[in-house]
Amino acid sequence: MNKTPLMSIALCTYNGQRYLKEQLNSVINQTYKNIEIVIVDDCSSDLTHDIIRDYAETHASVKVYVNPERLGYNKNFEKALKLCTGEFIAICDQDDIWRHDKLEIQQCAMKHHMLVYCDSHFIDGTGKSMNYKMSDKFNFYKGS
């Protein structure tokens, strides 16, 4: 019996073939293992659908849904969130690369909180750090 709660990862795709394999590998190889990866593709015209289908065939945790018509970014994420069945949900962009322990750290931080934020570091197209974080962009930690 698995004592760790199921963590759903809501991943939306649209023409994301360039970074998608690296992203999926970073999610699949998490130290937190009780996951489902809910991928909703928004009518990609590149190889995105082939990539996600291949991952679904080799990883039981990957569930793929393809929209019959484009929903756009917000509606696509809304659909993905509704398809998640886990006790907890992590939102994921198709070009993210996650630390191997991201979900484990988030799960430990949850305790009695309803929401946990995990800061993001920006990288360029080659994966090199841009020395800039999401919290810098939105000034999340500004003093009072």
N, C-alpha and C positions, 0 to 999 in steps of 0.2 A: 504494500500500500504506500502510495506517494504522499508524504506529509506536507510537501510544499504546494502552495496554491498554484493553479494554472495561471500563467501570465500570457495574455494575448498580445501579439504585436500587430498593429494595424499599419500595413504598408500599402501605399497607393503608388501606382506606376502610370507613367505616360511617356513613351519614347525614351526610356531610361537605360537602354542597353549599354551605354558607355561605363556606368559605375555600378550597375545592378549586381553583377556577380560578386564583386568585392563586398558590397553591402550585405547581400544574402549570406555570404560566408561569415561575416562578422556577427550576424544574428544567430545563425545555426551553431556557431562555435562558442556560444556563451557558456559561462560556468554555471549559470542558472539553467537547468535542463528542462523543467516542466513548462514548455512553451507551445503555443500554436502561433503560426505565422499566417495571418489573413492578408492575402494580396488581392487587391482589386485593381485591375487594369482598365484604364479609361480610353480604350480604343487606340492603342499604340499602332503606329504604322512601320515601326522598325522591328528589330528582333526581340524586343521585350517579351512578347508572348511566348516565344520559343524558349527563352531563358527561364521564365517562371514555370512553364510547363515541365521542363527538364528537372528543375529543383523539386517540384511537387511529386514527380515520379520516383525520385530517389530519397526523399525526406518526408516521412509520414506527418511531420508537424506542419508542413506547408499546405495551405488550402488556397486554391486559385479561383477567382471569379473574374469574368470579363463582362464589362458593360456592353449592352447591345447598341448604345449610343453614348456620345460624350456627355459626361455630367459636369465636368469642370472640377477644379481642385477642391473646393469646399464640399460640394455635394458628394464627390467621390470619397473623401474622408468620412463624411457622415455615414455613407453606406458601409464603409469598412468597419467603423466603430460599432454599428448595429449588428454586424456579422460576427463580432468577437464573442466568445463564450467564456473567457477566463474571468477569474475573480478580480484580476488587475489587468490594465491595458497600458501598453507603451506605444506611443505614436512614432512612426518612422518614415522619413523621406527616402526616396529611392537612391539618393546620392550620399546618404550618411555612411560613415564607417564607425562602427561601435567598438569601444574598448571591450575586451573579452569578458570583463566582470561588470559591465554596466548594469545589467538587470539584477544581478546579485546585490550590488550596492544599493540600487533603488529599492529593492524589496526590503532590505534591512532598514533603510531609512523610513519606510512607510509607517511602521509601528501603529500608531493610532491617528495618523494623518490621512486626510482624504486625497491629497495631491502632493506629489513630489516633483520638483524640477531638477533636471540634470543639465548642467551647463554644456555648451557646445563650443568647440574650437573650429574656426574656419580654416579650411585648407584650399590650396589652389588645385588646378586640374591635374597636377602631377602627384598630389597627396602631401605636398610640403606645407608646413604650418605657415599661416599668415600672421601669427602672433596677435590674434584678435579673437575674442570670445563673443558669444551671443549676449552674455551679460554686459559686456562693454558696449555693444551696439544699443541695447535698450536701457542701460544704466540701472539694472535690477538692484544693485547693492549700494545705491547712493546713500550717503549719510543724512540724518535728519537735521 
